Amino acid sequence: MGSFACRRLGDVSARGRRGYRYVGSAELKAAVRPGGGGCRIGSAVEFGAWIAGRSAEELAEPFTFVVGVDGALRLAPRRSEHVACAGGGAVLSAGEIGFVREADWWVVGEVSNQSTGYCPDVGSWPDVARALDDVGLVGPAGFTHEVVFRRCPGCQEHNIVREDDFVCVFCGGELPEAWNVDPGV
């Protein structure tokens, strides 16, 4: 399954539980249909039915995912916006997820917190692990690709921190080490 450690995801601690509001484009959020969103996956049976309906082209790349504040996994095609997948609401985590077939079931091959609309902290992993465990999916021990998001205190722009360089790419200001993207949380 890859070079990362695999384990059952149910043994995750009670960390996490921070909610994330959408911090992206107001126009994009306004375009989200009320009641819309990604496909809610609450069980292995629901996941099995959903994955059976995916084409080979869809399965070749990761999907958009969110973990809603109800703790449920929601999935949508990769080019879907996270805010649309979440139906416009807050989430416990968001990112991209890929599945691979192993023996007679699917496993998580890759998962990231890459969502520039919600900018979830890497500490949101336990909520993802719980949602995957609820569906009966085995996968990595954490995000296979961690994205570090920060808001610049100077210019207020959202940044992706690369190579531990906590400097704003927009104004050159110093970025905080602690997650601060949504000051209202």
Disulfide bonds with the S-S distance in Angstrom:
none
